[in-house]
């Protein structure tokens, strides 16, 4: 998923997306320890997407908190 697509989503949508991706990663890990993974390339893709979502969430949180504080004493 591209950053542009993710940045257009709301905070709640990003959290739902992150939870879904973490669930998929969990299932892949179960397959890994079960003996066979059909799509091993998905590990890195899912981890990358989760990291992108976390980055966007942190950026949105920082922007929101920066707007709430006045640094001009």
Secondary structure, DSSP 8 states (H G I E B T S, - for coil): --HHHHHTS-HHHHHHHHHHHHHHHHHHHHHHHHT--S-TTHHHHHHHHHHHHHHHHHHHHHHHHHHHS----
